[in-house]
Amino acid sequence: MKTLDRKTTGTTVDRPLRVVQFGTGNFLRGFADWMVDILNEKADFNGSIHLVQTKGQQVPESFVGQDYLYHVWLRGFAKGETIDQMRLVSCVAGINNPELDYSGFLDLAAQPELKYVISNATEAGVYFDLKDADFAQCPKAFPGKLTALLYARFLHVAGDVAKGLVILPCELISNNGDTLHDMVVSYAYLWQLTPKFLAWLEASCIFCNTLVDRIVPGYPKEEIVELESKTEFRDDWAVVAEPYHFWAIQGPEFLKDVFQTEKTGLEVHIVDDLTGFQTRKVRILNGAHTAMVPHAYLAGLRTVREAVEDLIMGKIVRELVFHEIIPSMDLPKEELHAYAAAVFDRFRNPFIRHELISIALNSVSKFRVRVLPSILSYHEKTGSLPPNLMRSFAALLFFYSGKTSQEPIPLKDTAEVLQFFAQIWQSDNLEMIVEKALRQVDFWGQDLREIPGLQEALVQELEVLQG
């Protein structure tokens, strides 16, 4: 195998630093960095990325040794066709660990063409920590590090409002940009920074709410020989990603000129409101996942692909998406059908083994957010209950009995949820089990016994499941 570096690949690092990225993980390297690499090629973005570690206690020497180069291997289905594409990503130009080199991290703020901050510190990494009381020392929390960088930028540009930054958080939390903005302001008050900094922050920095979507399994350990034969390089930082990608950004119009989607082919949408995109993802993609899990698992299936390709279960999942979830939504049906078709391509991806039991984590709270709104909306619109989603609801209750006829189910949920279901399933009285489950307002957000016919329908479906 050839050594992967700038010399052997003939790639350069002469582009100006335009992006600071918090997070070095698989997702951002297979999503945002992959996009920036395409922007450099097709849209004259002409920028490099400097990575900032949010985890770990040392800079990864193997990544430095590869001159920050790595391959993104797209594998899966798109519009019914099998995709197998390799791309060498060359836009990353450096890496920093603020815990080890705080001054070097702050020096990034002085880069003259710096314009964007991208982050994925994970949902758990977005928090405000009162212990980060002295910004002369490196803050522990990611929002604290971001505040320190922005303040250094403010000082370097002497408050020039034309030199602010665009912040594009990719953490999977609602209103991620607004949340991050509020935490930066909280740190500014905690550190008693000058009011001029807060004025500059509001006038020149843009915190965008975003929604990201791509499955990036990461390093192809099982297929590394195949990857090396395709690339002829040893690559310790390669990532596998599905072909599908989607980035909705609630931000200014000039971002359309940055991403140039018609020229680049990138699925990036600059919008005024993310609500519609969030709703379709939660109700169709996440909703289908959560609805299929208990029903398919009880039927002896173990992966998403097995479920959608099974003759019986696959038909059920398609019907609940196209005939029950989509009709329950007040969004353009043509767009929803196209999105759902892409979702099923993703479900059938033979290169990703998505275990149903892993999706089953905290299924009760997921069902409340992802599936229950479709049931209630369908009932409100039609006056009837959606049959396939009702079977899934009944399967969920049966799933939480903790056992199939062959084996125990490795349930993972809060202690409160597990204890409740363990208690009610000590009884053989299905009417009582369903009644007690539906009246748990803490689980569902309302007393579901008030929905006409719901309790009776669940009892009937449970009788079928029990045989």
C-alpha positions as CSV (number, residue, x, y, z in Angstrom):
1,M,0.0,0.0,0.0
2,K,1.2,3.5,-0.7
3,T,1.5,6.1,2.0
4,L,-1.4,8.6,2.1
5,D,-0.1,12.1,2.3
6,R,0.0,15.3,0.2
7,K,3.1,14.3,-1.7
8,T,1.8,10.9,-2.9
9,T,-1.6,12.3,-3.8
10,G,-0.4,15.6,-5.3
11,T,-2.8,17.7,-3.2
12,T,-1.9,21.0,-1.7
13,V,-3.0,23.0,1.3
14,D,-2.7,26.5,-0.2
15,R,-6.3,27.5,0.4
16,P,-7.0,30.1,3.0
17,L,-8.6,29.0,6.3
18,R,-12.3,29.7,6.0
19,V,-13.9,27.2,8.4
20,V,-13.2,26.3,12.0
21,Q,-14.8,23.0,12.9
22,F,-15.5,21.8,16.5
23,G,-15.5,18.0,16.3
24,T,-13.4,15.5,14.4
25,G,-15.7,12.6,14.4
26,N,-17.0,10.4,11.5
27,F,-20.2,12.3,10.9
28,L,-18.7,15.7,10.2
29,R,-15.9,14.3,8.1
30,G,-18.4,12.3,6.1
31,F,-20.9,15.1,5.9
32,A,-19.8,18.8,6.2
33,D,-16.1,18.3,5.3
34,W,-17.1,16.1,2.3
35,M,-19.4,19.0,1.2
36,V,-16.7,21.6,1.6
37,D,-14.4,19.5,-0.6
38,I,-17.1,19.5,-3.3
39,L,-17.5,23.2,-2.9
40,N,-13.8,23.7,-3.5
41,E,-14.0,21.6,-6.7
42,K,-17.3,22.9,-8.2
43,A,-18.2,26.2,-6.6
44,D,-14.8,28.0,-6.1
45,F,-15.3,28.1,-2.3
46,N,-11.5,28.1,-2.0
47,G,-11.3,27.3,1.6
48,S,-9.7,24.9,4.1
49,I,-11.0,23.6,7.4
50,H,-9.2,23.6,10.7
51,L,-10.5,20.9,13.1
52,V,-10.8,21.5,16.8
53,Q,-11.0,18.5,19.1
54,T,-13.9,18.5,21.6
55,K,-12.9,15.1,23.0
56,G,-9.6,13.3,23.7
57,Q,-6.4,14.3,25.4
58,Q,-4.0,14.2,22.4
59,V,-3.9,15.1,18.8
60,P,-4.2,11.9,16.6
61,E,-0.8,11.4,15.2
62,S,-2.0,9.0,12.5
63,F,-4.3,11.8,11.1
64,V,-1.5,14.3,11.1
65,G,0.7,11.7,9.4
66,Q,-1.8,11.4,6.6
67,D,-1.6,15.3,6.2
68,Y,-5.3,15.3,7.2
69,L,-6.3,13.4,4.0
70,Y,-8.9,10.7,4.1
71,H,-11.4,8.9,1.8
72,V,-15.2,9.1,2.0
73,W,-16.7,5.9,0.6
74,L,-20.4,6.3,-0.4
75,R,-22.2,3.0,-0.4
76,G,-25.9,2.3,-0.8
77,F,-29.0,2.9,-2.9
78,A,-30.1,6.2,-4.5
79,K,-33.2,6.3,-6.7
80,G,-33.1,2.6,-7.1
81,E,-29.5,2.4,-8.2
82,T,-26.6,1.0,-6.3
83,I,-24.0,3.7,-5.4
84,D,-20.3,2.8,-4.8
85,Q,-18.2,6.0,-5.0
86,M,-14.9,7.0,-3.4
87,R,-13.7,10.5,-2.8
88,L,-10.4,11.7,-1.4
89,V,-11.2,14.7,0.9
90,S,-8.3,17.2,0.9
91,C,-9.9,20.3,2.5
92,V,-8.8,19.7,6.1
93,A,-5.6,21.6,6.7
94,G,-4.9,21.2,10.5
95,I,-6.1,20.1,13.9
96,N,-5.9,21.6,17.4
97,N,-6.6,20.4,20.9
98,P,-7.5,23.5,23.0
99,E,-6.8,21.6,26.2
100,L,-3.2,21.2,25.1
101,D,-2.7,24.4,23.1
102,Y,-5.2,27.0,24.2
103,S,-3.3,30.0,22.7
104,G,-2.9,28.2,19.4
105,F,-6.7,27.6,19.4
106,L,-7.4,31.3,20.1
107,D,-5.0,32.3,17.3
108,L,-7.4,30.8,14.8
109,A,-9.6,33.8,15.4
110,A,-7.0,36.0,13.6
111,Q,-7.3,34.2,10.3
112,P,-8.2,37.0,7.9
113,E,-10.7,34.9,5.7
114,L,-12.3,33.0,8.5
115,K,-16.0,33.1,8.0
116,Y,-17.7,29.9,9.2
117,V,-17.9,27.7,12.4
118,I,-19.3,24.2,12.1
119,S,-19.8,22.0,15.1
120,N,-21.0,18.6,16.2
121,A,-20.0,18.3,19.8
122,T,-22.9,15.8,20.2
123,E,-26.1,16.7,22.0
124,A,-24.4,16.0,25.4
125,G,-21.7,18.5,24.5
126,V,-24.0,21.5,24.3
127,Y,-24.2,22.7,27.9
128,F,-23.4,25.7,30.0
129,D,-21.0,25.1,32.9
130,L,-20.6,27.6,35.7
131,K,-17.3,26.0,36.5
132,D,-15.9,27.5,33.3
133,A,-15.5,30.7,35.3
134,D,-12.2,31.9,34.0
135,F,-11.7,32.2,30.2
136,A,-8.0,32.7,30.7
137,Q,-8.0,28.9,31.1
138,C,-9.5,26.7,28.4
139,P,-13.2,26.1,29.1
140,K,-14.3,22.5,29.4
141,A,-17.6,22.9,27.6
142,F,-17.8,23.4,23.9
143,P,-20.0,26.5,24.1
144,G,-17.4,28.0,26.4
145,K,-14.6,27.3,23.8
146,L,-16.8,28.9,21.1
147,T,-17.3,32.0,23.2
148,A,-13.6,32.3,23.8
149,L,-12.9,32.0,20.1
150,L,-15.6,34.6,19.2
151,Y,-14.2,37.0,21.8
152,A,-10.7,36.6,20.5
153,R,-12.2,37.3,17.0
154,F,-13.9,40.5,18.3
155,L,-10.6,41.7,19.8
156,H,-8.6,40.9,16.7
157,V,-10.9,42.7,14.3
158,A,-11.4,45.6,16.8
159,G,-15.2,45.2,16.7
160,D,-15.5,45.4,12.9
161,V,-19.1,44.2,12.2
162,A,-18.0,43.1,8.8
163,K,-15.7,40.4,10.3
164,G,-18.3,38.3,12.2
165,L,-18.8,34.6,11.7
166,V,-21.6,32.3,10.6
167,I,-22.2,29.5,13.1
168,L,-23.6,26.2,11.7
169,P,-24.2,23.7,14.5
170,C,-25.0,20.2,13.5
171,E,-26.0,18.8,16.9
172,L,-29.3,17.0,16.8
173,I,-31.2,19.3,19.1
174,S,-34.2,21.6,18.3
175,N,-33.2,25.2,17.6
176,N,-29.5,24.3,17.8
177,G,-28.4,27.7,16.6
178,D,-30.6,29.6,19.0
179,T,-29.5,27.4,21.9
180,L,-25.9,27.9,21.2
181,H,-26.3,31.6,20.8
182,D,-28.0,31.8,24.3
183,M,-25.1,29.8,25.9
184,V,-22.5,32.1,24.3
185,V,-24.4,35.1,25.7
186,S,-24.5,33.4,29.1
187,Y,-20.7,32.9,29.0
188,A,-20.2,36.5,28.1
189,Y,-22.1,37.5,31.2
190,L,-20.3,34.9,33.4
191,W,-17.0,36.2,32.2
192,Q,-18.1,39.9,32.5
193,L,-17.0,40.6,29.0
194,T,-17.5,44.1,27.6
195,P,-20.9,45.1,26.4
196,K,-19.3,46.0,23.1
197,F,-18.6,42.3,22.6
198,L,-22.3,41.5,23.0
199,A,-23.2,44.3,20.6
200,W,-20.7,43.0,18.1
201,L,-22.0,39.4,18.5
202,E,-25.6,40.5,17.8
203,A,-24.7,42.7,14.9
204,S,-22.2,40.5,13.0
205,C,-22.4,36.9,14.0
206,I,-25.2,34.6,12.7
207,F,-26.3,31.6,14.6
208,C,-28.2,29.3,12.2
209,N,-30.7,26.7,13.3
210,T,-30.0,23.6,11.1
211,L,-31.2,20.1,10.4
212,V,-28.7,17.5,9.2
213,D,-29.4,14.0,7.9
214,R,-26.9,11.3,6.8
215,I,-25.9,7.9,8.2
216,V,-22.1,7.7,8.5
217,P,-21.2,4.3,10.0
218,G,-17.5,5.3,10.0
219,Y,-14.3,3.3,9.5
220,P,-14.9,0.3,7.3
221,K,-13.1,-2.2,9.5
222,E,-14.7,-5.3,7.8
223,E,-14.1,-3.9,4.3
224,I,-10.7,-2.3,4.7
225,V,-9.0,-4.7,2.2
226,E,-11.6,-3.8,-0.4
227,L,-11.0,-0.1,0.3
228,E,-7.3,-0.4,0.0
229,S,-7.6,-2.2,-3.3
230,K,-9.8,0.6,-4.7
231,T,-7.6,3.4,-3.5
232,E,-4.2,1.8,-3.4
233,F,-3.6,3.7,-0.1
234,R,-3.5,2.7,3.6
235,D,-6.1,5.0,5.1
236,D,-6.6,4.9,8.9
237,W,-9.2,7.7,8.8
238,A,-11.5,6.6,5.9
239,V,-15.3,6.8,6.6
240,V,-18.2,5.0,4.9
241,A,-21.3,7.0,4.4
242,E,-24.7,6.4,2.8
243,P,-25.3,8.3,-0.5
244,Y,-28.2,10.3,1.0
245,H,-27.4,13.6,2.5
246,F,-29.5,16.6,3.6
247,W,-28.8,19.9,5.3
248,A,-31.5,22.4,5.9
249,I,-30.2,25.8,7.2
250,Q,-32.3,28.5,8.6
251,G,-30.1,31.3,7.5
252,P,-29.4,34.3,5.3
253,E,-29.9,34.3,1.5
254,F,-26.2,34.7,0.8
255,L,-25.6,31.1,1.8
256,K,-27.3,30.1,-1.4
257,D,-24.4,31.6,-3.3
258,V,-22.0,29.7,-1.1
259,F,-23.5,26.2,-1.6
260,Q,-24.6,26.8,-5.2
261,T,-26.7,23.7,-5.1
262,E,-27.5,23.6,-8.9
263,K,-23.9,23.5,-9.7
264,T,-22.7,21.3,-6.9
265,G,-25.7,18.9,-6.6
266,L,-25.6,19.2,-2.9
267,E,-28.8,18.7,-1.0
268,V,-28.5,21.9,1.0
269,H,-31.6,24.0,1.6
270,I,-31.4,27.6,2.8
271,V,-34.9,28.3,4.4
272,D,-36.7,30.8,6.6
273,D,-38.3,28.0,8.7
274,L,-37.1,24.5,9.5
275,T,-40.5,23.3,10.8
276,G,-41.6,21.4,7.6
277,F,-38.3,19.6,7.2
278,Q,-38.2,18.7,10.9
279,T,-41.8,17.4,10.8
280,R,-41.3,15.2,7.7
281,K,-38.0,13.7,9.1
282,V,-39.5,13.0,12.5
283,R,-42.8,11.6,11.3
284,I,-41.5,9.6,8.2
285,L,-37.9,8.6,8.8
286,N,-37.9,8.4,12.5
287,G,-41.6,7.5,12.8
288,A,-41.2,4.5,10.4
289,H,-38.2,3.3,12.4
290,T,-40.0,3.5,15.7
291,A,-43.2,2.0,14.3
292,M,-41.5,-1.0,12.7
293,V,-39.2,-1.9,15.5
294,P,-41.5,-3.7,18.0
295,H,-43.7,-5.3,15.3
296,A,-40.7,-6.5,13.2
297,Y,-38.7,-7.7,16.2
298,L,-41.6,-9.7,17.5
299,A,-41.9,-11.3,14.1
300,G,-38.3,-12.6,14.4
301,L,-36.6,-9.9,12.2
302,R,-33.5,-8.2,13.5
303,T,-32.4,-5.4,11.1
304,V,-34.1,-2.6,9.3
305,R,-33.2,-4.1,5.9
306,E,-34.7,-7.4,6.9
307,A,-37.9,-5.7,7.9
308,V,-38.5,-3.7,4.8
309,E,-37.5,-6.6,2.5
310,D,-39.7,-9.1,4.3
311,L,-42.8,-9.8,2.2
312,I,-45.3,-9.3,5.0
313,M,-43.5,-6.7,7.2
314,G,-42.2,-4.7,4.2
315,K,-45.8,-4.3,3.0
316,I,-46.9,-3.2,6.5
317,V,-44.2,-0.6,6.8
318,R,-44.9,0.8,3.3
319,E,-48.6,1.1,4.0
320,L,-48.1,2.8,7.3
321,V,-45.9,5.4,5.7
322,F,-47.7,6.0,2.4
323,H,-51.3,5.4,3.5
324,E,-51.3,6.6,7.2
325,I,-48.3,8.9,8.1
326,I,-48.2,10.9,4.9
327,P,-52.0,11.5,4.7
328,S,-51.9,12.7,8.3
329,M,-49.5,15.6,7.5
330,D,-50.3,19.1,6.3
331,L,-47.4,19.3,3.9
332,P,-47.1,19.0,0.0
333,K,-47.8,15.4,-0.7
334,E,-45.6,15.1,-3.8
335,E,-42.6,16.2,-1.7
336,L,-43.5,13.8,1.1
337,H,-43.8,10.9,-1.4
338,A,-40.4,11.7,-2.9
339,Y,-38.8,11.9,0.6
340,A,-40.4,8.7,1.7
341,A,-39.1,6.9,-1.5
342,A,-35.6,8.1,-0.6
343,V,-36.1,6.8,3.0
344,F,-36.9,3.3,1.7
345,D,-33.8,3.3,-0.4
346,R,-31.9,4.1,2.8
347,F,-33.7,1.4,4.7
348,R,-32.7,-1.2,2.0
349,N,-29.0,-0.2,2.1
350,P,-27.1,-3.5,2.0
351,F,-23.9,-1.9,3.3
352,I,-25.4,-0.7,6.6
353,R,-26.5,-3.2,9.2
354,H,-29.0,-1.2,11.3
355,E,-30.1,-3.3,14.3
356,L,-33.7,-3.0,15.3
357,I,-32.8,-3.4,19.0
358,S,-30.5,-0.4,18.8
359,I,-33.3,1.7,17.5
360,A,-35.5,0.4,20.3
361,L,-33.7,2.4,22.9
362,N,-36.2,4.5,24.9
363,S,-39.0,3.5,22.5
364,V,-41.8,4.9,24.7
365,S,-40.6,8.5,24.5
366,K,-39.7,8.0,20.8
367,F,-43.2,6.7,20.1
368,R,-44.7,9.8,21.7
369,V,-42.8,12.2,19.5
370,R,-42.4,10.2,16.3
371,V,-45.6,8.1,15.9
372,L,-48.3,9.2,18.2
373,P,-48.8,12.6,16.4
374,S,-49.5,10.7,13.1
375,I,-52.1,8.5,14.9
376,L,-53.9,11.5,16.4
377,S,-53.7,13.6,13.3
378,Y,-55.0,10.7,11.1
379,H,-57.9,10.2,13.6
380,E,-58.7,13.9,13.5
381,K,-58.7,14.0,9.7
382,T,-60.6,10.8,9.0
383,G,-62.5,9.9,12.2
384,S,-60.9,6.5,12.2
385,L,-57.7,5.0,13.5
386,P,-54.8,4.0,11.2
387,P,-54.8,0.2,11.2
388,N,-51.0,-0.4,10.7
389,L,-50.0,2.2,13.2
390,M,-52.4,0.7,15.7
391,R,-50.7,-2.7,15.2
392,S,-47.4,-1.0,15.9
393,F,-48.8,0.6,19.1
394,A,-50.0,-2.8,20.3
395,A,-46.7,-4.4,19.4
396,L,-45.0,-1.7,21.4
397,L,-47.0,-2.5,24.5
398,F,-46.3,-6.2,24.0
399,F,-42.6,-5.6,23.3
400,Y,-42.4,-4.0,26.8
401,S,-43.6,-7.3,28.3
402,G,-39.9,-8.1,27.9
403,K,-40.2,-11.4,26.2
404,T,-41.1,-13.2,23.0
405,S,-42.2,-16.8,22.8
406,Q,-38.5,-17.8,22.2
407,E,-36.3,-15.4,24.2
408,P,-36.2,-12.4,26.5
409,I,-36.1,-8.9,24.9
410,P,-33.1,-6.8,26.0
411,L,-35.2,-3.7,26.8
412,K,-33.4,-0.4,27.4
413,D,-35.4,2.5,28.8
414,T,-35.7,4.6,31.9
415,A,-36.1,2.8,35.2
416,E,-39.6,4.3,35.5
417,V,-40.8,3.0,32.2
418,L,-39.3,-0.5,32.7
419,Q,-40.7,-0.8,36.2
420,F,-44.2,0.3,35.1
421,F,-44.4,-2.3,32.3
422,A,-42.9,-5.0,34.4
423,Q,-45.6,-4.5,36.9
424,I,-48.6,-4.3,34.5
425,W,-47.5,-7.4,32.5
426,Q,-47.7,-9.5,35.7
427,S,-51.4,-9.6,34.8
428,D,-53.0,-11.6,32.0
429,N,-55.9,-9.2,31.7
430,L,-55.3,-7.3,28.4
431,E,-58.1,-4.8,29.1
432,M,-56.5,-3.8,32.3
433,I,-53.0,-3.7,30.8
434,V,-54.1,-1.4,28.0
435,E,-56.2,0.8,30.3
436,K,-53.3,1.3,32.7
437,A,-50.8,2.0,29.9
438,L,-53.0,4.6,28.1
439,R,-53.7,6.6,31.3
440,Q,-50.0,7.3,31.8
441,V,-49.9,11.0,30.9
442,D,-46.2,11.2,31.7
443,F,-45.6,8.7,28.8
444,W,-47.9,10.1,26.1
445,G,-48.5,13.7,27.1
446,Q,-52.2,13.1,27.5
447,D,-54.7,10.5,28.7
448,L,-55.1,8.4,25.6
449,R,-58.3,6.7,27.0
450,E,-60.0,9.8,25.8
451,I,-59.5,8.9,22.1
452,P,-62.6,7.1,20.9
453,G,-62.0,3.4,20.0
454,L,-58.3,3.5,20.8
455,Q,-58.4,1.3,23.9
456,E,-60.6,-1.3,22.3
457,A,-58.5,-1.4,19.1
458,L,-55.3,-2.0,21.1
459,V,-56.9,-4.8,23.1
460,Q,-57.9,-6.5,19.8
461,E,-54.5,-6.2,18.3
462,L,-52.9,-7.6,21.4
463,E,-55.1,-10.6,21.3
464,V,-53.9,-11.2,17.8
465,L,-50.2,-10.8,18.8
466,Q,-50.7,-13.2,21.7
467,G,-52.2,-15.8,19.3
